Amino acid sequence: MAAQHTGSTSRRRRPAFTQPQAAEPTRHPAVAVAMALPCAVLLAVLFGGWEQMANQAQAVAELIGH
């Protein structure tokens, strides 16, 4: 059987550059919307999604009777 190392030995600290970094602070949801919205609009216009969204909105409006 292998011998177990017991006792209080001081652990060596790793250099700061190898220690795990703290997570980045979270962004406000409005910042995420401001980053994603221009890209989403551009893709919708380029690939014809704008017309499809208008058709869907019209269908929903007819469904609820407006």
Secondary structure, DSSP 8 states (H G I E B T S, - for coil): ------S--------GGGS---------HHHHHHHHHHHHHHHHHHTTHHHHHHHHHHHHHHHHT-
